[in-house]
Amino acid sequence: MGDMLYRKLPHGDERISVIGMGMGSIHEGSEEEIEQTVLMAMEHGINYFDMVASEAKPYPCYARAFAGKRDKVILQMHFGALYDGGKYGWTQDLAKIRRTFEGQLKQLNTDYTDMGFVHCIDEVEDYNRVISSGLWDYMLSLKENGVIRHLGLSSHNPDIVRRFLDTGRIDMVMFSINPAYDYSTGTYGIGTNADRSRLYRECEREGVGISVMKPFGGGQLLSAKTSPFKQELSRIQCIQYALDRPAVLTVLPGIRNRADLSDILRYLDASPQEKDYSVISDFTPANAEGVCVYCNHCQPCPRGIDIGLINKYYDLALAGDQMAAGHYQKLSIKADACVQCGHCEARCPFHVKQETRMKEIAEYFNNQNI
């Protein structure tokens, strides 16, 4: 296995492994498998760990793996992820956030987190509540007292990231980056390609690093059947693509077990040919005919529905993302607000039947919420 590569956090001395570890699916393994996977990651030089799981099960396993090695790992902990009843949830209730964070510190046998992130802020209303509810002040006080070493957030929305950049207080952001969301012939993901590219440059200019979530588009890019481009990319190509974006320090693929980890670590031995993702130059919007690619050309919705984001959460949920349903449920306006006016379908360049899809999405997530 090749040696791990590291990139320095601009506003700090930390050297961050270019491959980190997401934990959204790691609960699928046994407790022994979880612990051994984390130990294997550390043995191969991975030092950056995202700490949002789909359920509470993995945390004691991580604690055992980190025992005696806390100074060797960089933890990215989220303020707003909740585990009442052992399952993932989302909250902006300050008392619940405080209780969850303090409990996780105790469980992990540490008195600080390297990265303290406001969790999954995608809407302006969420941002306003973070600032006005006392959560941001609470996190600032933890930063001043050394309990948080670096402040940041996770988001899918460039405009929200910019609002936090404007505070001048963040050092890191977790953002979804992959060719499907970024590709230059379309506006995949939230924001146009030009807007997203500008955000990466703004982060780089401000010395704010990016940790990448969804590098494989929830797994969709790994199969021609599920890719919006109808063409398969490899994990290695997707990782290299993300690492080539300005300000990116680390890529955090979801890992279920040691077999997944071994597959991801192949990146370290990959040849330039294996890392070459120039095939994306062949992608065109026509490849995605009839499939929502989250471009938001359908906006504005008269009912205020964020059609692209709702479609993204639905596709991620169908692809196995354990947290997508939680992200959907916290939206202030959901798919069932659709009044079937036809405005979106008239504007969609890919001829997606969004009226039918809104009904389908609403029914799916309503059933998930039972």
C-alpha positions, -999 to 999 in steps of 0.1 A, spaced: 0 0 0 13 34 -9 21 61 17 -7 84 28 -6 120 16 -13 149 38 -25 185 34 -20 213 59 -50 231 74 -44 268 65 -55 281 98 -36 256 119 -7 232 122 -28 201 115 -17 178 86 -48 161 73 -49 129 54 -62 133 19 -84 103 25 -105 105 56 -133 83 69 -171 88 68 -192 68 92 -227 70 78 -228 33 69 -203 18 93 -230 7 117 -239 -21 93 -209 -42 106 -204 -59 139 -189 -40 168 -156 -59 163 -156 -51 125 -162 -14 133 -133 -12 157 -110 -32 134 -119 -9 105 -110 22 124 -77 6 136 -69 -4 100 -76 32 88 -52 46 114 -25 20 106 -26 32 70 -23 68 79 -59 80 79 -62 106 107 -94 125 98 -127 111 110 -161 125 105 -183 117 135 -218 116 122 -232 81 122 -267 68 112 -271 54 147 -253 55 180 -238 20 178 -204 28 164 -193 54 190 -181 30 217 -162 11 190 -145 43 179 -137 51 215 -119 18 219 -100 23 187 -89 58 197 -79 48 232 -43 60 239 -42 76 204 -64 107 207 -35 130 197 -31 110 165 -66 116 151 -86 147 140 -122 145 148 -150 163 130 -179 165 154 -213 180 145 -236 202 166 -271 193 155 -268 155 150 -289 138 176 -292 101 187 -323 100 210 -334 63 209 -301 54 193 -310 65 158 -298 96 139 -319 127 141 -314 165 134 -321 193 158 -314 229 165 -325 227 201 -296 241 221 -302 220 252 -303 188 232 -272 198 212 -253 206 244 -263 173 260 -254 153 229 -220 170 225 -210 166 261 -221 130 261 -200 122 230 -170 139 245 -174 117 276 -180 86 255 -149 92 234 -128 99 265 -117 133 253 -122 169 264 -121 186 230 -130 182 194 -106 193 166 -135 204 144 -168 217 157 -193 219 129 -228 233 127 -246 203 113 -263 203 78 -274 239 73 -289 242 38 -316 269 43 -315 305 52 -340 299 80 -317 273 95 -288 297 94 -308 325 110 -318 301 138 -282 291 144 -272 327 148 -302 338 169 -309 307 191 -276 309 210 -261 279 192 -234 300 174 -226 318 206 -223 285 225 -199 272 199 -179 304 199 -175 301 237 -163 265 233 -138 277 208 -125 304 232 -121 278 259 -103 253 237 -131 227 237 -134 233 199 -101 238 181 -116 249 148 -151 260 138 -170 250 106 -202 237 92 -216 210 69 -238 222 40 -248 214 4 -256 251 -3 -229 276 -15 -249 306 -3 -250 292 32 -213 285 32 -207 321 22 -227 334 51 -204 315 75 -174 327 56 -185 362 62 -183 357 99 -146 353 96 -147 325 123 -146 292 103 -116 272 94 -132 242 76 -164 233 58 -178 199 48 -193 202 13 -207 178 -13 -183 176 -43 -183 152 -72 -186 155 -110 -223 151 -111 -228 181 -89 -201 202 -105 -197 193 -141 -193 223 -163 -219 216 -189 -247 217 -164 -256 230 -129 -256 198 -110 -260 202 -72 -271 234 -56 -257 264 -75 -244 267 -110 -210 252 -118 -195 287 -120 -210 295 -85 -197 263 -70 -163 268 -85 -162 303 -72 -170 291 -37 -140 267 -38 -118 296 -47 -133 318 -21 -126 291 6 -90 288 -7 -85 326 -6 -99 328 30 -78 299 42 -108 277 48 -103 240 41 -130 217 26 -137 181 36 -157 164 9 -189 144 15 -207 125 -12 -176 120 -34 -194 93 -53 -228 110 -54 -243 86 -29 -229 57 -50 -248 68 -81 -216 77 -101 -202 42 -96 -227 26 -119 -238 35 -154 -274 25 -144 -276 51 -116 -253 78 -128 -271 109 -142 -246 107 -171 -253 71 -178 -216 64 -176 -196 48 -148 -168 64 -129 -144 47 -105 -139 55 -69 -103 65 -77 -115 89 -104 -140 105 -81 -115 109 -53 -90 125 -76 -116 148 -90 -125 161 -55 -89 165 -44 -82 186 -75 -108 212 -64 -94 244 -48 -94 243 -9 -101 206 -7 -80 189 21 -96 155 25 -122 133 9 -145 113 33 -161 83 16 -186 63 35 -170 31 47 -188 0 60 -160 -24 68 -124 -33 61 -132 -45 26 -146 -11 17 -115 6 33 -91 -16 13 -109 -6 -19 -107 31 -10 -70 28 -1 -62 16 -36 -61 52 -44 -27 55 -28 -13 30 -53 -33 41 -83 -15 50 -116 -20 84 -133 -41 66 -158 -64 52 -131 -68 87 -116 -75 104 -149 -111 116 -149 -110 134 -183 -138 111 -195 -162 136 -179 -155 159 -209 -177 135 -228 -207 140 -205 -235 162 -218 -269 172 -203 -286 150 -229 -272 120 -211 -295 128 -182 -327 132 -202 -357 125 -180 -335 124 -148 -333 152 -123 -297 164 -120 -306 190 -94 -299 219 -117 -328 241 -104 -336 255 -138 -372 248 -127 -370 276 -101 -387 296 -87 -414 273 -75 -446 292 -67 -449 272 -35 -413 277 -25 -403 241 -29 -365 235 -33 -371 210 -61 -334 201 -68 -326 196 -31 -357 174 -25 -348 153 -55 -312 149 -43 -323 138 -8 -347 113 -24 -321 99 -48 -296 96 -20 -321 78 2 -328 53 -26 -291 48 -30 -288 38 6 -278 70 24 -291 65 59 -292 102 68 -310 115 37 -345 110 52 -335 130 82 -322 159 60 -355 158 41 -377 158 72 -361 190 85 -369 210 53 -394 237 60 -412 231 27 -415 195 16 -427 177 -16 -463 175 -4 -466 213 -8 -467 207 -46 -500 219 -62 -493 204 -96 -492 238 -113 -468 226 -141 -444 255 -137 -414 233 -130 -421 208 -158 -424 237 -183 -390 249 -174 -371 216 -170 -344 212 -197 -343 175 -191 -380 169 -192 -383 154 -158 -419 147 -147 -416 166 -115 -453 167 -107 -454 129 -106 -420 128 -88 -432 152 -60 -461 128 -53 -437 99 -53 -412 116 -30 -439 128 -6 -453 93 -3 -419 77 1 -407 100 29 -441 100 47 -439 63 49 -403 65 61 -415 88 89 -441 65 102 
